Amino acid sequence: MGKMRGAIVVDNERCKGCEVCMVNCPADTIAMASEVNGKGYHYAYMEKPETCTGCANCSIVCPDGVITVYRVKA
C-alpha cells in the first residue's frame, strides 16, 4: 500500500483562528496566517503541505467545520 498524502482547504473567511486544528495536527502542517480575514481573525493554512498525511484530525476538532481534508496516494 502506498503512502497517503493529504491536503486541507480552509474557508478563510469563516475561520476564527482558535488554533485547535494547529495543536491537534500530528504532522505540524498547520499554522496561523499573518494576514487577517474579513472578521479580523488570523486564519489557519497549510504551512508545510509536504507533511500532511490526510489524517483529518484538524477537520474533526474544528468547532466551526471550516476545514475540508483530501487524501491521495503518493
Helices and strands as residue ranges (DSSP letters): E 4-10, H 20-23, E 30-36, E 42-46, G 49-51, H 57-61, E 67-73
